Amino acid sequence: MPDRDDRSWGGAAFLLAQLGAHATTAFAQRVAELDLTPPQAGLIRMLAQAPGRSQLTYAERLGMPPSRFVTLVNTMEERGLVERRRGEPDRRVYALHLTDAGQHIKRRLDSTGKAHEDDLFAALTTAERTTLRELLARIAQQQNLTAGVHPGYRQRPGRSE
């Protein structure tokens, strides 16, 4: 364990960025084994939590341009993971839902996410994990980040899949 005064690891912001980049790469590798990209995994998670909203609502929540979002949904619809249904009460709007195959991949994604988190935080006790999560959530909220949405949706133009 590093000494509390050991600054060779850098400051807290640097460590957070270093670990964030590492976690992002490791997660992308894990979801690739499910034949998913991180944006697809994020949309599956979002649809499972709040199904039946309009494409525009999801695109806005992700901070993704609608044209990129449509491409993402088209790819997932072609794979049979997502379906568009006419909205209620406005039938001009398409609402998004996970298909049975999408629900199945969501369960596999949950297991993958748990394994990822367990590996990443193996050096911490359960209590330390809880404290770290609470502290990070407080910082994310103070920075006006959107809960559950990776900022990469906004910063990766042309990489919707």
N, C-alpha and C positions, 0 to 999 in steps of 0.2 A: 504494500500500500504506500502511495507517495506521502512524503512528509508534508504536513500542512503548510510549511513555508517554502516548499519546493515549487518555484515559479517556472521551472523548465518546461512544464506542460502548458504554460501560458495562462491567461486569465480565464475567468468563467465564460465570457462571451466566446472566446476562441475555442475552448473545450466544447461548448454547446454546438458551435458550428462544425467542429471536427467530428463530433459524435453524430450530429445530424446528417452530415454527408455520408458517413460510414453506414448509418442506419438506413438511409435512403437507398444506397447501393445494394445493401444486403437484402432489403425488402424487395427491391426490383428483381433480384435473382430468385428469391423464393417464389414470388408470384409468377415469374416466367415459367416455373415448373408446372403451374396450373394453366399455362398458355394465356396468361393475362399480362397486361401492362399495369403499372401503378394507377394511371387514370381510370382504367376499366375497373380495377379493384375498388377504387374510391367510389365510383358511381354505383357499383353493386351494393356496397355498404350503405350508401345514401338511399338507394331505392328500397332496400330492406327496412331501413329506419322510417322512411316517410314515402310510402308508395302512392302512386296516383296523381302526382302533381304534374303540371305542364312542363314541357321541355324547356321553355323559357325560364320558369321558376328555378329549375335545377341549374341551368346555365348561369343564371344570375348569382345563385348561391355559391357556385364554384368560381365565379369571377371569370368565366370562360366566354369568349365571343360565341354567339349563337351558331355561326357557321362552323366553327371547330367542334362545338358540342354536337351538332347534327352528324358530323362525320364520325364522332365517337359512338353515338347511338346507332348509326347505320351499321357500323362494324359489329357491334354487340347484337343487334337484331339479326344480322346475317348468320351469326353463330348460334342463334336460338336462345340467347340469355336474357334478352329484353324484348318486350313487346309494346307497341304503341296502341292505345285504345282511344276512341273518341271520348273527349272529356264530357263531364257532367257539371253543370247544365249546358255549357258552351260546347257544342259538337264540332266547332271549327278548330278547337284546340285538341292536341294529342296529349294524353296522360301516359306516363311511363310506368311500367310494372315489370317485375322479374317474372320470368317463366318458371316452370318446374325445374328446367335445367339451370336457370339462374339461381334458384333457391338452393339447388344442390351445390353449385360452385360456391355459393355464399357460405354454406356449412364448411366446405373445405378451406375456404379463405379464412374463416374464423380460427380453425385449427392452425393454419399457417401463421396467422397473426400472433396467436398465443405463443407458438414456438419461437417466433422472431423476438417477441418481447422477453420471453424467458431466457433466451440466449444472450440478448443484449444486456440484460440486467442481472445476470447470474452472480455478479460480485456483491449484490445488495440483498439485505434481508427483506422480508415482506414489509416490515414497518418502514424501512428506508425507501422502498419502492413507492409506498403510499405517500410519504412525505415529499419525495421528488416529484411525483405526479401533481400533487397539490401545489407545490411551488411553481412548477412549469406552467400549470393552468392559470395561476394568478398572473404570471408574467405575460402569457399569451393574451389574456383578457385585457391587461393594462396596455398592451401594444395594439389593441383593437383588431386582433386576428379573429377569423371566423372559426367557431368551434367545429372541429372535425374536418376542416378543409385545409389540405396542404397548399401552401402558397405557390407551388410549382404549376398549378393549373393556370395561373395568371402569367407566369414568367417563361413559358415554354412554347412560344408561337410555332405553329407548324408541326407540333409533336402531340397530336390529339389521340393517337393510338398508343 
